[in-house]
């Protein structure tokens, strides 16, 4: 599979996963939420769900023409990396160690995979 097709597939797969942040929090709360109780009981978490669901939709749409959407892909790389680093530091405070095996590595994986695939793309002529 060439890197363009792999990037297209990755955009769809990670886009779909971003749409599943809420169900992941229900299945594995210690790895995906930062509060006690149901996911909908946290205004912060519902905001994150909204942001990631929106990003997921746009990543799926970007799969139609990844080269035309490189700024979105690079935003996903860098915002995922920054988010992961901040969460990793914060997980040592307040007993949130589950995030070090949940959303922190997931975000690092997103940044790594998209970063590698985005770098492999040739600039449009």
C-alpha positions in Angstrom: 0.0 0.0 0.0 1.5 3.4 -0.9 1.7 6.2 1.6 -1.1 8.2 0.1 -3.6 5.3 0.5 -2.2 4.6 4.0 -2.7 8.3 5.0 -6.3 8.2 3.6 -7.0 5.0 5.6 -5.4 6.5 8.7 -7.4 9.7 8.5 -10.6 7.6 8.4 -9.6 5.2 11.2 -8.3 8.0 13.6 -11.2 10.2 12.6 -13.6 7.4 13.6 -11.7 6.8 16.9 -12.0 10.6 17.7 -15.7 10.2 17.3 -15.6 7.4 19.9 -14.1 9.4 22.8 -17.4 9.4 24.7 -17.9 5.6 24.5 -14.3 5.0 25.4 -14.8 7.0 28.6 -17.7 4.8 29.5 -15.8 1.6 28.9 -12.5 2.7 30.4 -13.0 5.8 32.6 -9.6 5.7 34.3 -7.8 6.0 31.0 -10.0 8.6 29.3 -11.7 10.9 31.8 -10.4 13.2 34.5 -13.4 13.3 36.8 -15.5 10.9 38.9 -18.9 9.9 37.7 -20.5 9.6 34.3 -18.9 11.4 31.3 -21.8 13.8 30.9 -21.4 15.0 34.5 -18.3 17.0 33.5 -18.6 20.2 31.5 -14.9 20.0 30.7 -15.1 16.4 29.3 -18.2 17.2 27.2 -16.3 20.1 25.7 -13.4 17.8 24.8 -15.8 15.3 23.3 -17.3 18.0 21.1 -13.8 19.2 20.0 -12.6 15.7 19.2 -15.8 14.7 17.5 -15.6 17.8 15.3 -11.9 17.0 14.5 -12.9 13.4 13.8 -15.4 14.5 11.2 -12.9 16.8 9.5 -10.2 14.1 9.5 -12.6 11.7 7.7 -13.5 14.4 5.2 -9.7 15.1 4.7 -9.3 11.5 3.5 -10.8 12.5 0.2 -7.8 14.8 -0.6 -5.1 14.6 2.1 -2.7 16.9 0.2 -5.2 19.7 0.2 -5.7 19.2 4.0 -2.1 19.1 5.2 -2.6 22.0 7.6 -5.3 20.1 9.3 -3.1 17.0 9.5 -0.2 18.9 10.9 -2.6 20.6 13.4 -3.6 17.1 14.5 0.0 16.1 14.9 1.1 19.1 17.0 -2.1 19.5 19.0 -2.0 15.8 19.9 1.6 16.0 20.9 1.0 19.1 23.1 -2.1 17.6 24.6 -0.3 14.3 25.4 2.7 16.1 27.1 0.4 18.3 29.2 -1.7 15.3 30.2 1.4 13.2 31.0 2.7 15.8 33.4 -0.8 16.3 35.0 -1.3 12.6 35.4 1.3 12.6 38.1 -0.8 15.0 40.2 -4.0 13.9 41.7 -3.9 10.1 41.0 -4.6 10.1 37.3 -1.9 7.5 36.4 -4.4 5.5 34.3 -3.9 8.2 31.6 -0.3 7.1 31.1 -1.7 3.9 29.6 -4.8 5.4 28.1 -5.2 8.7 26.3 -1.5 9.8 26.6 -0.1 7.0 24.5 -3.1 7.2 22.2 -2.4 10.9 21.4 1.4 10.2 21.0 0.5 7.4 18.5 -1.8 9.8 16.6 1.0 12.4 16.4 3.7 9.8 15.4 1.6 8.1 12.7 0.3 11.3 11.1 3.7 13.0 11.4 5.4 10.1 9.6 2.7 9.9 6.9 2.5 13.7 6.4 6.2 13.9 6.0 6.1 11.3 3.3 3.7 13.3 1.2 5.0 15.1 -1.8 4.0 18.8 -2.0 1.3 19.5 -4.6 2.7 20.7 -8.0 
